[in-house]
Amino acid sequence: MGIGTGIAVYFIIWWMTLFVSLPFRMKSQLEEGEIVEGTEVAAPRNPKMAKRLAWNTLISGGVFFVFWFVVYYLGFGVDSIPEFIPIRKI
């Protein structure tokens, strides 16, 4: 796996873990009881995005390390997938 592929895979893992982790421990304005006028009641009261992004970076780094270890040291990759469709010779 080259450096460009590694960066692309990390980027995809980072966004996936961000979207998975966004709803956790999030309280809406309605749940808190303090609704700011002119906003949606389901909007988060205090999302703490800097903290979420920092944790997301650490978690996605760990997931990427596992992916890299499996690909680099264990040798799994696209060529490891068995071929299910037989090739017909003409």
mmCIF file as gemmi writes it, N, C-alpha and C atoms, coordinates in Angstrom:
data_model
loop_
_atom_site.group_PDB
_atom_site.id
_atom_site.type_symbol
_atom_site.label_atom_id
_atom_site.label_alt_id
_atom_site.label_comp_id
_atom_site.label_asym_id
_atom_site.label_entity_id
_atom_site.label_seq_id
_atom_site.pdbx_PDB_ins_code
_atom_site.Cartn_x
_atom_site.Cartn_y
_atom_site.Cartn_z
_atom_site.occupancy
_atom_site.B_iso_or_equiv
_atom_site.pdbx_formal_charge
_atom_site.auth_seq_id
_atom_site.auth_asym_id
_atom_site.pdbx_PDB_model_num
ATOM 1 N N . MET Axp A 1 ? 0.852 -1.164 0 1 0 ? 1 A 1
ATOM 2 C CA . MET Axp A 1 ? 0 0 0 1 0 ? 1 A 1
ATOM 3 C C . MET Axp A 1 ? 0.9 1.229 0 1 0 ? 1 A 1
ATOM 4 N N . GLY Axp A 2 ? 0.669 2.093 -0.958 1 0 ? 2 A 1
ATOM 5 C CA . GLY Axp A 2 ? 1.46 3.308 -1.067 1 0 ? 2 A 1
ATOM 6 C C . GLY Axp A 2 ? 0.966 4.387 -0.118 1 0 ? 2 A 1
ATOM 7 N N . ILE Axp A 3 ? 1.702 5.487 -0.052 1 0 ? 3 A 1
ATOM 8 C CA . ILE Axp A 3 ? 1.355 6.581 0.856 1 0 ? 3 A 1
ATOM 9 C C . ILE Axp A 3 ? 0.043 7.245 0.445 1 0 ? 3 A 1
ATOM 10 N N . GLY Axp A 4 ? -0.184 7.389 -0.85 1 0 ? 4 A 1
ATOM 11 C CA . GLY Axp A 4 ? -1.429 7.995 -1.32 1 0 ? 4 A 1
ATOM 12 C C . GLY Axp A 4 ? -2.639 7.137 -0.987 1 0 ? 4 A 1
ATOM 13 N N . THR Axp A 5 ? -2.488 5.821 -1.163 1 0 ? 5 A 1
ATOM 14 C CA . THR Axp A 5 ? -3.575 4.902 -0.821 1 0 ? 5 A 1
ATOM 15 C C . THR Axp A 5 ? -3.831 4.92 0.68 1 0 ? 5 A 1
ATOM 16 N N . GLY Axp A 6 ? -2.78 4.954 1.465 1 0 ? 6 A 1
ATOM 17 C CA . GLY Axp A 6 ? -2.925 5.011 2.916 1 0 ? 6 A 1
ATOM 18 C C . GLY Axp A 6 ? -3.656 6.261 3.379 1 0 ? 6 A 1
ATOM 19 N N . ILE Axp A 7 ? -3.323 7.401 2.779 1 0 ? 7 A 1
ATOM 20 C CA . ILE Axp A 7 ? -4.001 8.651 3.131 1 0 ? 7 A 1
ATOM 21 C C . ILE Axp A 7 ? -5.471 8.589 2.738 1 0 ? 7 A 1
ATOM 22 N N . ALA Axp A 8 ? -5.756 8.046 1.564 1 0 ? 8 A 1
ATOM 23 C CA . ALA Axp A 8 ? -7.143 7.934 1.11 1 0 ? 8 A 1
ATOM 24 C C . ALA Axp A 8 ? -7.95 7 2.02 1 0 ? 8 A 1
ATOM 25 N N . VAL Axp A 9 ? -7.37 5.88 2.408 1 0 ? 9 A 1
ATOM 26 C CA . VAL Axp A 9 ? -8.068 4.942 3.287 1 0 ? 9 A 1
ATOM 27 C C . VAL Axp A 9 ? -8.285 5.581 4.659 1 0 ? 9 A 1
ATOM 28 N N . TYR Axp A 10 ? -7.28 6.271 5.194 1 0 ? 10 A 1
ATOM 29 C CA . TYR Axp A 10 ? -7.445 6.954 6.488 1 0 ? 10 A 1
ATOM 30 C C . TYR Axp A 10 ? -8.543 8.008 6.407 1 0 ? 10 A 1
ATOM 31 N N . PHE Axp A 11 ? -8.592 8.748 5.319 1 0 ? 11 A 1
ATOM 32 C CA . PHE Axp A 11 ? -9.611 9.777 5.124 1 0 ? 11 A 1
ATOM 33 C C . PHE Axp A 11 ? -11.009 9.155 5.146 1 0 ? 11 A 1
ATOM 34 N N . ILE Axp A 12 ? -11.187 8.035 4.474 1 0 ? 12 A 1
ATOM 35 C CA . ILE Axp A 12 ? -12.482 7.358 4.453 1 0 ? 12 A 1
ATOM 36 C C . ILE Axp A 12 ? -12.838 6.828 5.84 1 0 ? 12 A 1
ATOM 37 N N . ILE Axp A 13 ? -11.876 6.214 6.517 1 0 ? 13 A 1
ATOM 38 C CA . ILE Axp A 13 ? -12.123 5.701 7.875 1 0 ? 13 A 1
ATOM 39 C C . ILE Axp A 13 ? -12.465 6.856 8.815 1 0 ? 13 A 1
ATOM 40 N N . TRP Axp A 14 ? -11.77 7.983 8.687 1 0 ? 14 A 1
ATOM 41 C CA . TRP Axp A 14 ? -12.017 9.134 9.558 1 0 ? 14 A 1
ATOM 42 C C . TRP Axp A 14 ? -13.457 9.624 9.415 1 0 ? 14 A 1
ATOM 43 N N . TRP Axp A 15 ? -13.931 9.78 8.169 1 0 ? 15 A 1
ATOM 44 C CA . TRP Axp A 15 ? -15.3 10.26 7.963 1 0 ? 15 A 1
ATOM 45 C C . TRP Axp A 15 ? -16.331 9.246 8.435 1 0 ? 15 A 1
ATOM 46 N N . MET Axp A 16 ? -16.06 7.966 8.206 1 0 ? 16 A 1
ATOM 47 C CA . MET Axp A 16 ? -17.012 6.943 8.653 1 0 ? 16 A 1
ATOM 48 C C . MET Axp A 16 ? -17.124 6.934 10.175 1 0 ? 16 A 1
ATOM 49 N N . THR Axp A 17 ? -16.006 7.003 10.882 1 0 ? 17 A 1
ATOM 50 C CA . THR Axp A 17 ? -16.073 7.014 12.344 1 0 ? 17 A 1
ATOM 51 C C . THR Axp A 17 ? -16.701 8.305 12.861 1 0 ? 17 A 1
ATOM 52 N N . LEU Axp A 18 ? -16.514 9.41 12.152 1 0 ? 18 A 1
ATOM 53 C CA . LEU Axp A 18 ? -17.16 10.657 12.558 1 0 ? 18 A 1
ATOM 54 C C . LEU Axp A 18 ? -18.677 10.525 12.478 1 0 ? 18 A 1
ATOM 55 N N . PHE Axp A 19 ? -19.185 10.024 11.356 1 0 ? 19 A 1
ATOM 56 C CA . PHE Axp A 19 ? -20.633 9.896 11.202 1 0 ? 19 A 1
ATOM 57 C C . PHE Axp A 19 ? -21.221 8.882 12.169 1 0 ? 19 A 1
ATOM 58 N N . VAL Axp A 20 ? -20.462 7.857 12.516 1 0 ? 20 A 1
ATOM 59 C CA . VAL Axp A 20 ? -20.944 6.87 13.477 1 0 ? 20 A 1
ATOM 60 C C . VAL Axp A 20 ? -20.982 7.466 14.883 1 0 ? 20 A 1
ATOM 61 N N . SER Axp A 21 ? -19.994 8.273 15.232 1 0 ? 21 A 1
ATOM 62 C CA . SER Axp A 21 ? -19.885 8.768 16.604 1 0 ? 21 A 1
ATOM 63 C C . SER Axp A 21 ? -20.664 10.051 16.878 1 0 ? 21 A 1
ATOM 64 N N . LEU Axp A 22 ? -21.144 10.74 15.867 1 0 ? 22 A 1
ATOM 65 C CA . LEU Axp A 22 ? -21.837 12.01 16.105 1 0 ? 22 A 1
ATOM 66 C C . LEU Axp A 22 ? -23.061 11.906 17.016 1 0 ? 22 A 1
ATOM 67 N N . PRO Axp A 23 ? -23.92 10.914 16.875 1 0 ? 23 A 1
ATOM 68 C CA . PRO Axp A 23 ? -25.126 10.904 17.717 1 0 ? 23 A 1
ATOM 69 C C . PRO Axp A 23 ? -24.887 10.523 19.18 1 0 ? 23 A 1
ATOM 70 N N . PHE Axp A 24 ? -23.744 9.953 19.526 1 0 ? 24 A 1
ATOM 71 C CA . PHE Axp A 24 ? -23.515 9.499 20.895 1 0 ? 24 A 1
ATOM 72 C C . PHE Axp A 24 ? -23.379 10.67 21.858 1 0 ? 24 A 1
ATOM 73 N N . ARG Axp A 25 ? -24.044 10.561 23.003 1 0 ? 25 A 1
ATOM 74 C CA . ARG Axp A 25 ? -23.996 11.53 24.092 1 0 ? 25 A 1
ATOM 75 C C . ARG Axp A 25 ? -24.353 12.942 23.644 1 0 ? 25 A 1
ATOM 76 N N . MET Axp A 26 ? -25.252 13.056 22.672 1 0 ? 26 A 1
ATOM 77 C CA . MET Axp A 26 ? -25.689 14.348 22.166 1 0 ? 26 A 1
ATOM 78 C C . MET Axp A 26 ? -27.071 14.641 22.75 1 0 ? 26 A 1
ATOM 79 N N . LYS Axp A 27 ? -27.235 15.821 23.347 1 0 ? 27 A 1
ATOM 80 C CA . LYS Axp A 27 ? -28.527 16.218 23.897 1 0 ? 27 A 1
ATOM 81 C C . LYS Axp A 27 ? -29.061 17.391 23.097 1 0 ? 27 A 1
ATOM 82 N N . SER Axp A 28 ? -30.329 17.296 22.733 1 0 ? 28 A 1
ATOM 83 C CA . SER Axp A 28 ? -30.939 18.356 21.947 1 0 ? 28 A 1
ATOM 84 C C . SER Axp A 28 ? -31.368 19.504 22.854 1 0 ? 28 A 1
ATOM 85 N N . GLN Axp A 29 ? -31.725 20.604 22.223 1 0 ? 29 A 1
ATOM 86 C CA . GLN Axp A 29 ? -32.199 21.757 22.975 1 0 ? 29 A 1
ATOM 87 C C . GLN Axp A 29 ? -33.501 21.419 23.697 1 0 ? 29 A 1
ATOM 88 N N . LEU Axp A 30 ? -34.319 20.593 23.091 1 0 ? 30 A 1
ATOM 89 C CA . LEU Axp A 30 ? -35.589 20.201 23.702 1 0 ? 30 A 1
ATOM 90 C C . LEU Axp A 30 ? -35.356 19.375 24.962 1 0 ? 30 A 1
ATOM 91 N N . GLU Axp A 31 ? -34.379 18.454 24.911 1 0 ? 31 A 1
ATOM 92 C CA . GLU Axp A 31 ? -34.06 17.639 26.078 1 0 ? 31 A 1
ATOM 93 C C . GLU Axp A 31 ? -33.473 18.478 27.21 1 0 ? 31 A 1
ATOM 94 N N . GLU Axp A 32 ? -32.702 19.487 26.871 1 0 ? 32 A 1
ATOM 95 C CA . GLU Axp A 32 ? -32.094 20.356 27.876 1 0 ? 32 A 1
ATOM 96 C C . GLU Axp A 32 ? -33.086 21.369 28.434 1 0 ? 32 A 1
ATOM 97 N N . GLY Axp A 33 ? -34.132 21.657 27.664 1 0 ? 33 A 1
ATOM 98 C CA . GLY Axp A 33 ? -35.136 22.614 28.112 1 0 ? 33 A 1
ATOM 99 C C . GLY Axp A 33 ? -34.791 24.056 27.832 1 0 ? 33 A 1
ATOM 100 N N . GLU Axp A 34 ? -33.736 24.318 27.094 1 0 ? 34 A 1
ATOM 101 C CA . GLU Axp A 34 ? -33.331 25.68 26.742 1 0 ? 34 A 1
ATOM 102 C C . GLU Axp A 34 ? -33.301 25.818 25.225 1 0 ? 34 A 1
ATOM 103 N N . ILE Axp A 35 ? -34.394 26.279 24.651 1 0 ? 35 A 1
ATOM 104 C CA . ILE Axp A 35 ? -34.505 26.394 23.198 1 0 ? 35 A 1
ATOM 105 C C . ILE Axp A 35 ? -34.172 27.825 22.79 1 0 ? 35 A 1
ATOM 106 N N . VAL Axp A 36 ? -33.192 27.962 21.921 1 0 ? 36 A 1
ATOM 107 C CA . VAL Axp A 36 ? -32.808 29.267 21.396 1 0 ? 36 A 1
ATOM 108 C C . VAL Axp A 36 ? -33.788 29.625 20.29 1 0 ? 36 A 1
ATOM 109 N N . GLU Axp A 37 ? -34.358 30.811 20.39 1 0 ? 37 A 1
ATOM 110 C CA . GLU Axp A 37 ? -35.362 31.214 19.42 1 0 ? 37 A 1
ATOM 111 C C . GLU Axp A 37 ? -34.761 31.318 18.02 1 0 ? 37 A 1
ATOM 112 N N . GLY Axp A 38 ? -35.484 30.778 17.048 1 0 ? 38 A 1
ATOM 113 C CA . GLY Axp A 38 ? -35.038 30.811 15.664 1 0 ? 38 A 1
ATOM 114 C C . GLY Axp A 38 ? -34.25 29.584 15.245 1 0 ? 38 A 1
ATOM 115 N N . THR Axp A 39 ? -34.077 28.622 16.154 1 0 ? 39 A 1
ATOM 116 C CA . THR Axp A 39 ? -33.357 27.394 15.815 1 0 ? 39 A 1
ATOM 117 C C . THR Axp A 39 ? -34.292 26.197 15.927 1 0 ? 39 A 1
ATOM 118 N N . GLU Axp A 40 ? -33.878 25.096 15.363 1 0 ? 40 A 1
ATOM 119 C CA . GLU Axp A 40 ? -34.634 23.848 15.437 1 0 ? 40 A 1
ATOM 120 C C . GLU Axp A 40 ? -34.524 23.284 16.848 1 0 ? 40 A 1
ATOM 121 N N . VAL Axp A 41 ? -35.64 22.752 17.364 1 0 ? 41 A 1
ATOM 122 C CA . VAL Axp A 41 ? -35.619 22.227 18.732 1 0 ? 41 A 1
ATOM 123 C C . VAL Axp A 41 ? -34.757 20.97 18.842 1 0 ? 41 A 1
ATOM 124 N N . ALA Axp A 42 ? -34.544 20.26 17.735 1 0 ? 42 A 1
ATOM 125 C CA . ALA Axp A 42 ? -33.727 19.05 17.752 1 0 ? 42 A 1
ATOM 126 C C . ALA Axp A 42 ? -32.237 19.348 17.592 1 0 ? 42 A 1
ATOM 127 N N . ALA Axp A 43 ? -31.88 20.617 17.42 1 0 ? 43 A 1
ATOM 128 C CA . ALA Axp A 43 ? -30.468 20.979 17.284 1 0 ? 43 A 1
ATOM 129 C C . ALA Axp A 43 ? -29.741 20.716 18.6 1 0 ? 43 A 1
ATOM 130 N N . PRO Axp A 44 ? -28.477 20.281 18.517 1 0 ? 44 A 1
ATOM 131 C CA . PRO Axp A 44 ? -27.75 20 19.758 1 0 ? 44 A 1
ATOM 132 C C . PRO Axp A 44 ? -27.511 21.263 20.575 1 0 ? 44 A 1
ATOM 133 N N . ARG Axp A 45 ? -27.579 21.099 21.877 1 0 ? 45 A 1
ATOM 134 C CA . ARG Axp A 45 ? -27.38 22.238 22.779 1 0 ? 45 A 1
ATOM 135 C C . ARG Axp A 45 ? -25.91 22.625 22.853 1 0 ? 45 A 1
ATOM 136 N N . ASN Axp A 46 ? -25.048 21.665 23.107 1 0 ? 46 A 1
ATOM 137 C CA . ASN Axp A 46 ? -23.608 21.934 23.2 1 0 ? 46 A 1
ATOM 138 C C . ASN Axp A 46 ? -22.873 20.75 22.569 1 0 ? 46 A 1
ATOM 139 N N . PRO Axp A 47 ? -22.606 20.799 21.268 1 0 ? 47 A 1
ATOM 140 C CA . PRO Axp A 47 ? -22.051 19.619 20.59 1 0 ? 47 A 1
ATOM 141 C C . PRO Axp A 47 ? -20.598 19.302 20.948 1 0 ? 47 A 1
ATOM 142 N N . LYS Axp A 48 ? -19.818 20.25 21.456 1 0 ? 48 A 1
ATOM 143 C CA . LYS Axp A 48 ? -18.401 20.044 21.798 1 0 ? 48 A 1
ATOM 144 C C . LYS Axp A 48 ? -17.644 19.395 20.63 1 0 ? 48 A 1
ATOM 145 N N . MET Axp A 49 ? -17.683 20.053 19.484 1 0 ? 49 A 1
ATOM 146 C CA . MET Axp A 49 ? -17.129 19.476 18.262 1 0 ? 49 A 1
ATOM 147 C C . MET Axp A 49 ? -15.608 19.308 18.315 1 0 ? 49 A 1
ATOM 148 N N . ALA Axp A 50 ? -14.894 20.197 18.958 1 0 ? 50 A 1
ATOM 149 C CA . ALA Axp A 50 ? -13.432 20.048 19.015 1 0 ? 50 A 1
ATOM 150 C C . ALA Axp A 50 ? -13.057 18.765 19.746 1 0 ? 50 A 1
ATOM 151 N N . LYS Axp A 51 ? -13.736 18.491 20.847 1 0 ? 51 A 1
ATOM 152 C CA . LYS Axp A 51 ? -13.481 17.267 21.601 1 0 ? 51 A 1
ATOM 153 C C . LYS Axp A 51 ? -13.865 16.041 20.785 1 0 ? 51 A 1
ATOM 154 N N . ARG Axp A 52 ? -14.999 16.117 20.081 1 0 ? 52 A 1
ATOM 155 C CA . ARG Axp A 52 ? -15.442 15.002 19.247 1 0 ? 52 A 1
ATOM 156 C C . ARG Axp A 52 ? -14.46 14.731 18.103 1 0 ? 52 A 1
ATOM 157 N N . LEU Axp A 53 ? -13.955 15.782 17.481 1 0 ? 53 A 1
ATOM 158 C CA . LEU Axp A 53 ? -13.012 15.612 16.376 1 0 ? 53 A 1
ATOM 159 C C . LEU Axp A 53 ? -11.688 15.032 16.862 1 0 ? 53 A 1
ATOM 160 N N . ALA Axp A 54 ? -11.254 15.439 18.055 1 0 ? 54 A 1
ATOM 161 C CA . ALA Axp A 54 ? -10.008 14.897 18.605 1 0 ? 54 A 1
ATOM 162 C C . ALA Axp A 54 ? -10.157 13.405 18.904 1 0 ? 54 A 1
ATOM 163 N N . TRP Axp A 55 ? -11.258 13.019 19.562 1 0 ? 55 A 1
ATOM 164 C CA . TRP Axp A 55 ? -11.495 11.602 19.84 1 0 ? 55 A 1
ATOM 165 C C . TRP Axp A 55 ? -11.654 10.81 18.552 1 0 ? 55 A 1
ATOM 166 N N . ASN Axp A 56 ? -12.337 11.405 17.576 1 0 ? 56 A 1
ATOM 167 C CA . ASN Axp A 56 ? -12.535 10.728 16.298 1 0 ? 56 A 1
ATOM 168 C C . ASN Axp A 56 ? -11.199 10.472 15.608 1 0 ? 56 A 1
ATOM 169 N N . THR Axp A 57 ? -10.281 11.414 15.68 1 0 ? 57 A 1
ATOM 170 C CA . THR Axp A 57 ? -8.964 11.249 15.071 1 0 ? 57 A 1
ATOM 171 C C . THR Axp A 57 ? -8.201 10.108 15.734 1 0 ? 57 A 1
ATOM 172 N N . LEU Axp A 58 ? -8.276 10.018 17.061 1 0 ? 58 A 1
ATOM 173 C CA . LEU Axp A 58 ? -7.598 8.932 17.772 1 0 ? 58 A 1
ATOM 174 C C . LEU Axp A 58 ? -8.211 7.569 17.442 1 0 ? 58 A 1
ATOM 175 N N . ILE Axp A 59 ? -9.522 7.495 17.441 1 0 ? 59 A 1
ATOM 176 C CA . ILE Axp A 59 ? -10.202 6.223 17.159 1 0 ? 59 A 1
ATOM 177 C C . ILE Axp A 59 ? -9.945 5.782 15.723 1 0 ? 59 A 1
ATOM 178 N N . SER Axp A 60 ? -10.057 6.709 14.775 1 0 ? 60 A 1
ATOM 179 C CA . SER Axp A 60 ? -9.823 6.339 13.379 1 0 ? 60 A 1
ATOM 180 C C . SER Axp A 60 ? -8.36 5.976 13.147 1 0 ? 60 A 1
ATOM 181 N N . GLY Axp A 61 ? -7.446 6.568 13.906 1 0 ? 61 A 1
ATOM 182 C CA . GLY Axp A 61 ? -6.043 6.166 13.822 1 0 ? 61 A 1
ATOM 183 C C . GLY Axp A 61 ? -5.847 4.727 14.257 1 0 ? 61 A 1
ATOM 184 N N . GLY Axp A 62 ? -6.546 4.324 15.318 1 0 ? 62 A 1
ATOM 185 C CA . GLY Axp A 62 ? -6.483 2.933 15.767 1 0 ? 62 A 1
ATOM 186 C C . GLY Axp A 62 ? -7.08 1.968 14.756 1 0 ? 62 A 1
ATOM 187 N N . VAL Axp A 63 ? -8.212 2.345 14.179 1 0 ? 63 A 1
ATOM 188 C CA . VAL Axp A 63 ? -8.843 1.498 13.158 1 0 ? 63 A 1
ATOM 189 C C . VAL Axp A 63 ? -7.933 1.384 11.94 1 0 ? 63 A 1
ATOM 190 N N . PHE Axp A 64 ? -7.319 2.497 11.545 1 0 ? 64 A 1
ATOM 191 C CA . PHE Axp A 64 ? -6.407 2.464 10.404 1 0 ? 64 A 1
ATOM 192 C C . PHE Axp A 64 ? -5.188 1.604 10.698 1 0 ? 64 A 1
ATOM 193 N N . PHE Axp A 65 ? -4.677 1.658 11.933 1 0 ? 65 A 1
ATOM 194 C CA . PHE Axp A 65 ? -3.534 0.827 12.285 1 0 ? 65 A 1
ATOM 195 C C . PHE Axp A 65 ? -3.876 -0.649 12.149 1 0 ? 65 A 1
ATOM 196 N N . VAL Axp A 66 ? -5.075 -1.053 12.596 1 0 ? 66 A 1
ATOM 197 C CA . VAL Axp A 66 ? -5.502 -2.447 12.45 1 0 ? 66 A 1
ATOM 198 C C . VAL Axp A 66 ? -5.595 -2.811 10.969 1 0 ? 66 A 1
ATOM 199 N N . PHE Axp A 67 ? -6.174 -1.92 10.162 1 0 ? 67 A 1
ATOM 200 C CA . PHE Axp A 67 ? -6.272 -2.155 8.719 1 0 ? 67 A 1
ATOM 201 C C . PHE Axp A 67 ? -4.887 -2.298 8.101 1 0 ? 67 A 1
ATOM 202 N N . TRP Axp A 68 ? -3.985 -1.392 8.452 1 0 ? 68 A 1
ATOM 203 C CA . TRP Axp A 68 ? -2.62 -1.424 7.902 1 0 ? 68 A 1
ATOM 204 C C . TRP Axp A 68 ? -1.896 -2.7 8.317 1 0 ? 68 A 1
ATOM 205 N N . PHE Axp A 69 ? -2.047 -3.12 9.566 1 0 ? 69 A 1
ATOM 206 C CA . PHE Axp A 69 ? -1.414 -4.335 10.057 1 0 ? 69 A 1
ATOM 207 C C . PHE Axp A 69 ? -1.912 -5.555 9.284 1 0 ? 69 A 1
ATOM 208 N N . VAL Axp A 70 ? -3.223 -5.622 9.057 1 0 ? 70 A 1
ATOM 209 C CA . VAL Axp A 70 ? -3.785 -6.758 8.322 1 0 ? 70 A 1
ATOM 210 C C . VAL Axp A 70 ? -3.288 -6.777 6.883 1 0 ? 70 A 1
ATOM 211 N N . VAL Axp A 71 ? -3.226 -5.634 6.257 1 0 ? 71 A 1
ATOM 212 C CA . VAL Axp A 71 ? -2.788 -5.572 4.855 1 0 ? 71 A 1
ATOM 213 C C . VAL Axp A 71 ? -1.286 -5.791 4.74 1 0 ? 71 A 1
ATOM 214 N N . TYR Axp A 72 ? -0.492 -5.126 5.574 1 0 ? 72 A 1
ATOM 215 C CA . TYR Axp A 72 ? 0.956 -5.138 5.417 1 0 ? 72 A 1
ATOM 216 C C . TYR Axp A 72 ? 1.603 -6.408 5.978 1 0 ? 72 A 1
ATOM 217 N N . TYR Axp A 73 ? 1.273 -6.762 7.204 1 0 ? 73 A 1
ATOM 218 C CA . TYR Axp A 73 ? 1.937 -7.895 7.844 1 0 ? 73 A 1
ATOM 219 C C . TYR Axp A 73 ? 1.27 -9.237 7.573 1 0 ? 73 A 1
ATOM 220 N N . LEU Axp A 74 ? -0.053 -9.257 7.505 1 0 ? 74 A 1
ATOM 221 C CA . LEU Axp A 74 ? -0.748 -10.52 7.272 1 0 ? 74 A 1
ATOM 222 C C . LEU Axp A 74 ? -0.945 -10.815 5.79 1 0 ? 74 A 1
ATOM 223 N N . GLY Axp A 75 ? -0.762 -9.822 4.952 1 0 ? 75 A 1
ATOM 224 C CA . GLY Axp A 75 ? -0.784 -10.032 3.507 1 0 ? 75 A 1
ATOM 225 C C . GLY Axp A 75 ? -2.159 -10.118 2.88 1 0 ? 75 A 1
ATOM 226 N N . PHE Axp A 76 ? -3.194 -9.71 3.584 1 0 ? 76 A 1
ATOM 227 C CA . PHE Axp A 76 ? -4.518 -9.728 2.983 1 0 ? 76 A 1
ATOM 228 C C . PHE Axp A 76 ? -4.705 -8.505 2.106 1 0 ? 76 A 1
ATOM 229 N N . GLY Axp A 77 ? -5.396 -8.691 1.002 1 0 ? 77 A 1
ATOM 230 C CA . GLY Axp A 77 ? -5.664 -7.6 0.086 1 0 ? 77 A 1
ATOM 231 C C . GLY Axp A 77 ? -6.717 -8.017 -0.913 1 0 ? 77 A 1
ATOM 232 N N . VAL Axp A 78 ? -6.815 -7.268 -1.989 1 0 ? 78 A 1
ATOM 233 C CA . VAL Axp A 78 ? -7.807 -7.562 -3.014 1 0 ? 78 A 1
ATOM 234 C C . VAL Axp A 78 ? -7.516 -8.912 -3.67 1 0 ? 78 A 1
ATOM 235 N N . ASP Axp A 79 ? -6.254 -9.269 -3.809 1 0 ? 79 A 1
ATOM 236 C CA . ASP Axp A 79 ? -5.898 -10.54 -4.429 1 0 ? 79 A 1
ATOM 237 C C . ASP Axp A 79 ? -6.225 -11.737 -3.537 1 0 ? 79 A 1
ATOM 238 N N . SER Axp A 80 ? -6.51 -11.496 -2.254 1 0 ? 80 A 1
ATOM 239 C CA . SER Axp A 80 ? -6.837 -12.585 -1.338 1 0 ? 80 A 1
ATOM 240 C C . SER Axp A 80 ? -8.294 -13.03 -1.439 1 0 ? 80 A 1
ATOM 241 N N . ILE Axp A 81 ? -9.117 -12.241 -2.12 1 0 ? 81 A 1
ATOM 242 C CA . ILE Axp A 81 ? -10.535 -12.58 -2.265 1 0 ? 81 A 1
ATOM 243 C C . ILE Axp A 81 ? -10.649 -13.703 -3.29 1 0 ? 81 A 1
ATOM 244 N N . PRO Axp A 82 ? -11.31 -14.797 -2.919 1 0 ? 82 A 1
ATOM 245 C CA . PRO Axp A 82 ? -11.428 -15.901 -3.88 1 0 ? 82 A 1
ATOM 246 C C . PRO Axp A 82 ? -12.314 -15.524 -5.062 1 0 ? 82 A 1
ATOM 247 N N . GLU Axp A 83 ? -12.021 -16.118 -6.182 1 0 ? 83 A 1
ATOM 248 C CA . GLU Axp A 83 ? -12.784 -15.843 -7.393 1 0 ? 83 A 1
ATOM 249 C C . GLU Axp A 83 ? -13.994 -16.774 -7.423 1 0 ? 83 A 1
ATOM 250 N N . PHE Axp A 84 ? -15.181 -16.206 -7.454 1 0 ? 84 A 1
ATOM 251 C CA . PHE Axp A 84 ? -16.406 -16.996 -7.42 1 0 ? 84 A 1
ATOM 252 C C . PHE Axp A 84 ? -16.972 -17.265 -8.817 1 0 ? 84 A 1
ATOM 253 N N . ILE Axp A 85 ? -16.658 -16.409 -9.771 1 0 ? 85 A 1
ATOM 254 C CA . ILE Axp A 85 ? -17.161 -16.58 -11.127 1 0 ? 85 A 1
ATOM 255 C C . ILE Axp A 85 ? -16.057 -17.217 -11.976 1 0 ? 85 A 1
ATOM 256 N N . PRO Axp A 86 ? -16.3 -18.423 -12.457 1 0 ? 86 A 1
ATOM 257 C CA . PRO Axp A 86 ? -15.268 -19.049 -13.272 1 0 ? 86 A 1
ATOM 258 C C . PRO Axp A 86 ? -15.102 -18.337 -14.624 1 0 ? 86 A 1
ATOM 259 N N . ILE Axp A 87 ? -13.888 -18.269 -15.084 1 0 ? 87 A 1
ATOM 260 C CA . ILE Axp A 87 ? -13.606 -17.636 -16.357 1 0 ? 87 A 1
ATOM 261 C C . ILE Axp A 87 ? -13.763 -18.691 -17.45 1 0 ? 87 A 1
ATOM 262 N N . ARG Axp A 88 ? -14.587 -18.368 -18.437 1 0 ? 88 A 1
ATOM 263 C CA . ARG Axp A 88 ? -14.802 -19.29 -19.542 1 0 ? 88 A 1
ATOM 264 C C . ARG Axp A 88 ? -13.774 -19.03 -20.642 1 0 ? 88 A 1
ATOM 265 N N . LYS Axp A 89 ? -13.192 -20.08 -21.114 1 0 ? 89 A 1
ATOM 266 C CA . LYS Axp A 89 ? -12.244 -19.949 -22.219 1 0 ? 89 A 1
ATOM 267 C C . LYS Axp A 89 ? -12.995 -20.202 -23.506 1 0 ? 89 A 1
ATOM 268 N N . ILE Axp A 90 ? -12.721 -19.345 -24.461 1 0 ? 90 A 1
ATOM 269 C CA . ILE Axp A 90 ? -13.407 -19.452 -25.758 1 0 ? 90 A 1
ATOM 270 C C . ILE Axp A 90 ? -12.652 -20.356 -26.684 1 0 ? 90 A 1
